[in-house]
């Protein structure tokens, strides 16, 4: 089991996963988002490559349209 801190909230997952898998579990995979991973922005092109492990901290920002 791993523990991730997402937007300041502790969440637990059964095993390591990548950013794409995390977004699928959070039903955010089709949204326009930005992710900060341990203080670094993760480009969308690297979501599948970025493996999340115990203790990682993420900030996920969902873009909201409007005018």
Buried (B, 14 or more C-beta within 10 A) or exposed (E): EBEBBBEEEEBEBEEEBBBBBBBEEEEBBEEEBEBBBEEEEBEEEBBEEBEBEEEBBBBBEEEEEEE
